[in-house]
Amino acid sequence: MEQRISVEQRLDRLERHVRLWKAGCVSVGLVLGLFVTVAATDTLDPDPLIRAHRIEVVGADGRPALSFSSDPDGGAVFVHNSDGDPVIELYADAQRAGHLRVNAPDGTNRVLLTGAGVGGRVGVSSQEGSPVVSVQANQGRASVSLGLPSGEPSVRLAATSAGTGIASFYDASGRPRATIGVGVDQAGALTILNSAGSGVIDAYADERGRGAFRLADGQGRSRVSFQVDDDGGAMYLVNAFDASIFEVYSSSCGNGSVLVSDRDSTPRVRFDAAHPAAAVPAHSALGTTIPGAG
């Protein structure tokens, strides 16, 4: 009898365990079914809006890898490297313009794209953080600047307000030393400048498309010039009072001529190949002829 009761008790306990397992399996099944249903619902019908002041995506070490935030100027997006330094920054500034910055591993800016100012600009910086390449638009005119590690410009290409192009070259201190461009008469021009910034050498095409060359003193005042006219070539010397005192040119007859003038640019003596033996009479300061001058 005791053996039968013991067997019956064991059977009862076994039946209770089976019922508990069944109930547990049913509960787990319900939970899994609810999870799958919610997941399927989120996939098919996602939330239309998530509102937050800041969202961070962090790595396994807890450092931010990607962040979305807002401030009084607008929105901002930052991408961080494994050290936590921002290497990509996208944001709006106080003037409501957009900026995109690409940084070095230590966070120093290397590339900048901005819509601030009167036109867009792209800047590339050196290891020291100085801008060495700049491409920008200014009131509808484009310019490209190449700089030194110190930040001083070395070469600049630009479009002028007249619709022409110009290239400028600078010394190590950022002062212009030479320019190549198109003048107001739509002709090419080359200018060399001294350390004071004065143009001392000019080579250009004049308004009639003829070549010209000019040498100036330290203040940029013309002293020697070479030109071409309808009769041929010509050379002019100018004194310190800006008066032409010596001219060598081709005459209308095709002969070589030399004109010597006084300090006030009044002609005194003229030599012409048509009269090789003597100088042609010129004029005195009073305007009278000087026979046999020279």
C-alpha positions as CSV (number, residue, x, y, z in Angstrom):
1,M,0.0,0.0,0.0
2,E,2.7,2.4,0.9
3,Q,4.5,1.5,-2.3
4,R,1.3,2.3,-4.4
5,I,0.8,5.6,-2.6
6,S,4.4,6.6,-3.3
7,V,4.1,5.8,-7.0
8,E,0.9,7.8,-7.2
9,Q,2.5,10.7,-5.5
10,R,5.4,10.6,-8.0
11,L,2.9,10.5,-10.9
12,D,1.1,13.6,-9.5
13,R,4.3,15.5,-9.2
14,L,5.3,14.6,-12.7
15,E,1.9,15.8,-14.0
16,R,2.2,19.1,-12.2
17,H,5.7,19.6,-13.8
18,V,4.4,18.9,-17.2
19,R,1.5,21.4,-16.7
20,L,4.1,24.0,-15.6
21,W,6.3,23.4,-18.6
22,K,3.2,23.8,-20.9
23,A,2.2,27.0,-19.2
24,G,5.8,28.4,-19.5
25,C,6.1,27.5,-23.2
26,V,2.7,29.1,-23.9
27,S,3.9,32.3,-22.1
28,V,7.2,32.4,-24.0
29,G,5.3,31.9,-27.2
30,L,3.0,34.8,-26.4
31,V,5.9,37.1,-25.6
32,L,7.8,36.1,-28.8
33,G,4.7,36.6,-30.8
34,L,4.1,40.1,-29.3
35,F,7.8,41.0,-30.0
36,V,7.6,39.9,-33.6
37,T,4.3,41.7,-34.0
38,V,5.7,45.0,-32.6
39,A,8.9,44.6,-34.7
40,A,6.9,44.1,-37.8
41,T,4.6,47.0,-37.0
42,D,7.7,49.3,-36.4
43,T,9.2,48.2,-39.7
44,L,6.0,48.7,-41.7
45,D,4.9,51.9,-39.9
46,P,7.8,53.7,-38.3
47,D,7.4,56.7,-36.0
48,P,7.0,59.8,-38.2
49,L,9.0,62.1,-35.9
50,I,11.7,61.9,-33.2
51,R,12.3,65.1,-31.2
52,A,15.3,65.6,-29.1
53,H,17.9,68.4,-28.4
54,R,20.8,66.0,-28.7
55,I,21.3,62.4,-30.0
56,E,24.5,60.5,-29.6
57,V,25.7,57.2,-31.1
58,V,28.4,55.8,-28.9
59,G,31.0,53.1,-29.3
60,A,31.7,50.1,-27.2
61,D,33.9,52.3,-25.0
62,G,31.1,54.8,-24.4
63,R,32.7,57.6,-26.4
64,P,30.5,59.4,-28.9
65,A,31.0,58.3,-32.5
66,L,28.2,60.3,-34.1
67,S,26.2,63.2,-32.6
68,F,23.2,65.3,-33.7
69,S,22.5,68.5,-31.7
70,S,21.0,71.9,-31.9
71,D,22.1,75.3,-30.6
72,P,20.9,78.9,-31.0
73,D,22.5,79.1,-34.4
74,G,20.8,76.0,-35.8
75,G,21.6,72.3,-36.2
76,A,25.0,70.5,-36.0
77,V,26.3,67.0,-36.9
78,F,29.6,65.7,-35.7
79,V,31.5,62.6,-36.6
80,H,34.2,61.6,-34.1
81,N,37.2,59.3,-34.4
82,S,38.2,56.6,-32.0
83,D,39.9,59.1,-29.7
84,G,36.7,61.2,-29.5
85,D,38.0,64.1,-31.6
86,P,35.6,65.5,-34.2
87,V,36.9,64.9,-37.7
88,I,33.8,66.0,-39.6
89,E,31.6,68.9,-38.6
90,L,28.5,70.1,-40.3
91,Y,26.7,73.1,-38.8
92,A,25.0,76.5,-39.3
93,D,26.6,79.7,-38.0
94,A,25.2,82.9,-36.4
95,Q,24.8,84.4,-39.9
96,R,22.6,81.5,-40.9
97,A,25.2,80.2,-43.3
98,G,26.3,76.5,-43.6
99,H,29.7,75.1,-42.9
100,L,31.4,71.8,-43.5
101,R,34.8,71.1,-41.8
102,V,37.0,68.1,-42.4
103,N,39.6,67.8,-39.6
104,A,42.9,66.0,-39.0
105,P,43.1,63.2,-36.4
106,D,43.9,65.8,-33.7
107,G,40.9,67.9,-34.6
108,T,42.8,70.6,-36.5
109,N,40.9,71.8,-39.5
110,R,42.2,70.8,-42.9
111,V,39.3,71.4,-45.4
112,L,36.5,74.0,-45.0
113,L,33.5,74.5,-47.2
114,T,31.3,77.5,-46.3
115,G,28.5,79.6,-47.7
116,A,29.3,82.6,-45.5
117,G,29.9,86.0,-46.9
118,V,29.1,87.2,-50.4
119,G,29.9,83.9,-52.0
120,G,30.9,80.3,-51.3
121,R,34.4,79.4,-50.3
122,V,36.5,76.2,-50.2
123,G,39.7,76.3,-48.1
124,V,42.5,73.8,-47.6
125,S,44.8,74.3,-44.7
126,S,48.4,73.3,-44.0
127,Q,49.6,71.1,-41.1
128,E,50.0,74.3,-39.0
129,G,46.4,75.2,-39.8
130,S,47.2,78.1,-42.2
131,P,45.1,78.4,-45.3
132,V,47.2,77.3,-48.4
133,V,44.5,76.9,-51.0
134,S,41.3,79.0,-51.2
135,V,38.6,79.0,-53.9
136,Q,35.9,81.5,-53.5
137,A,33.2,83.6,-55.2
138,N,33.0,87.3,-54.4
139,Q,30.0,89.2,-55.8
140,G,29.8,86.9,-58.8
141,R,33.6,86.8,-59.5
142,A,35.7,83.8,-58.7
143,S,39.3,83.7,-57.3
144,V,41.8,81.0,-56.5
145,S,44.6,81.6,-54.0
146,L,47.7,79.5,-53.3
147,G,49.4,80.3,-50.0
148,L,52.5,79.5,-48.0
149,P,52.5,77.5,-44.7
150,S,52.8,80.9,-42.9
151,G,49.4,81.8,-44.3
152,E,50.7,84.5,-46.7
153,P,49.5,84.2,-50.4
154,S,52.0,83.2,-53.1
155,V,49.8,83.1,-56.2
156,R,46.3,84.4,-56.8
157,L,44.1,84.0,-59.9
158,A,41.0,86.2,-60.0
159,A,38.3,87.6,-62.3
160,T,38.1,91.4,-62.2
161,S,35.0,93.6,-62.2
162,A,35.7,94.4,-65.9
163,G,35.2,90.7,-66.7
164,T,38.9,90.0,-67.3
165,G,41.4,87.7,-65.6
166,I,44.5,88.5,-63.6
167,A,47.2,86.5,-62.0
168,S,49.2,87.9,-59.1
169,F,52.5,86.6,-57.6
170,Y,53.7,87.5,-54.1
171,D,56.9,87.3,-52.1
172,A,57.4,85.5,-48.8
173,S,55.9,88.4,-46.9
174,G,52.7,88.4,-48.9
175,R,53.5,91.5,-51.0
176,P,52.7,91.5,-54.7
177,R,55.7,91.3,-57.0
178,A,54.3,90.6,-60.5
179,T,50.9,90.5,-62.2
180,I,49.8,89.1,-65.5
181,G,46.4,90.0,-66.8
182,V,44.1,91.7,-69.3
183,G,43.8,95.5,-69.2
184,V,40.8,97.7,-69.8
185,D,41.5,97.7,-73.5
186,Q,41.1,93.8,-73.4
187,A,44.8,93.4,-74.2
188,G,47.4,91.4,-72.3
189,A,49.8,93.1,-69.8
190,L,52.7,92.1,-67.5
191,T,53.8,94.2,-64.6
192,I,56.8,93.8,-62.3
193,L,56.7,95.6,-58.9
194,N,59.5,96.6,-56.6
195,S,59.6,96.1,-52.8
196,A,57.6,99.2,-52.3
197,G,54.8,97.9,-54.5
198,S,55.4,100.3,-57.4
199,G,55.3,99.0,-60.9
200,V,58.8,99.4,-62.4
201,I,58.5,97.2,-65.6
202,D,55.4,97.0,-67.9
203,A,55.0,95.0,-71.0
204,Y,51.6,95.3,-72.7
205,A,49.6,95.7,-75.9
206,D,48.2,99.1,-76.5
207,E,44.7,100.0,-77.6
208,R,45.6,99.4,-81.2
209,G,47.1,96.0,-80.5
210,R,50.7,97.1,-80.7
211,G,53.5,96.0,-78.3
212,A,54.9,98.4,-75.7
213,F,57.5,98.2,-73.0
214,R,58.0,100.7,-70.1
215,L,60.7,101.1,-67.4
216,A,60.0,103.3,-64.3
217,D,61.8,104.6,-61.3
218,G,61.3,103.5,-57.7
219,Q,58.1,105.5,-57.5
220,G,56.6,104.0,-60.6
221,R,57.1,107.1,-62.8
222,S,57.9,106.3,-66.4
223,R,61.5,107.0,-67.5
224,V,62.1,104.8,-70.6
225,S,59.6,103.4,-73.0
226,F,59.6,101.4,-76.2
227,Q,56.6,101.7,-78.5
228,V,55.4,100.9,-82.0
229,D,53.6,103.5,-84.1
230,D,52.4,103.6,-87.7
231,D,55.9,104.6,-88.9
232,G,57.8,101.8,-87.0
233,G,59.5,101.5,-83.7
234,A,60.3,104.3,-81.2
235,M,62.2,104.8,-77.9
236,Y,61.6,107.7,-75.5
237,L,63.7,108.9,-72.5
238,V,62.1,111.0,-69.8
239,N,63.9,113.1,-67.2
240,A,63.1,113.5,-63.5
241,F,60.7,116.4,-64.3
242,D,58.6,114.0,-66.5
243,A,59.7,115.7,-69.7
244,S,60.6,113.8,-72.8
245,I,64.2,114.7,-73.6
246,F,65.4,112.1,-76.1
247,E,63.5,110.3,-78.8
248,V,64.7,107.7,-81.3
249,Y,62.1,106.7,-84.0
250,S,61.4,105.8,-87.6
251,S,60.2,108.8,-89.6
252,S,57.2,108.7,-92.0
253,C,59.7,108.3,-94.8
254,G,61.2,105.3,-93.2
255,N,64.4,107.0,-92.1
256,G,65.9,106.8,-88.7
257,S,65.5,110.0,-86.6
258,V,66.8,111.3,-83.3
259,L,65.2,114.2,-81.4
260,V,67.0,115.9,-78.5
261,S,65.0,118.3,-76.3
262,D,65.7,120.4,-73.3
263,R,64.5,119.8,-69.7
264,D,61.1,121.3,-70.6
265,S,60.7,118.9,-73.5
266,T,61.3,121.7,-76.1
267,P,63.0,120.2,-79.2
268,R,66.6,121.5,-79.7
269,V,68.3,119.2,-82.1
270,R,67.0,116.6,-84.6
271,F,69.2,114.2,-86.5
272,D,67.6,112.5,-89.5
273,A,69.1,109.8,-91.8
274,A,67.9,111.9,-94.7
275,H,70.5,114.5,-93.7
276,P,73.4,112.4,-92.5
277,A,76.0,115.1,-92.7
278,A,74.5,117.6,-90.3
279,A,71.9,118.1,-87.7
280,V,68.6,119.6,-88.9
281,P,67.9,123.0,-87.2
282,A,65.7,122.8,-84.2
283,H,64.2,125.6,-82.2
284,S,65.3,127.8,-79.3
285,A,63.4,128.3,-76.1
286,L,61.8,131.4,-77.7
287,G,60.6,129.4,-80.7
288,T,63.1,130.9,-83.2
289,T,65.1,128.7,-85.6
290,I,68.7,127.9,-84.7
291,P,70.6,127.6,-88.0
292,G,73.0,124.7,-87.9
293,A,72.1,123.7,-84.4
294,G,74.0,120.8,-83.1
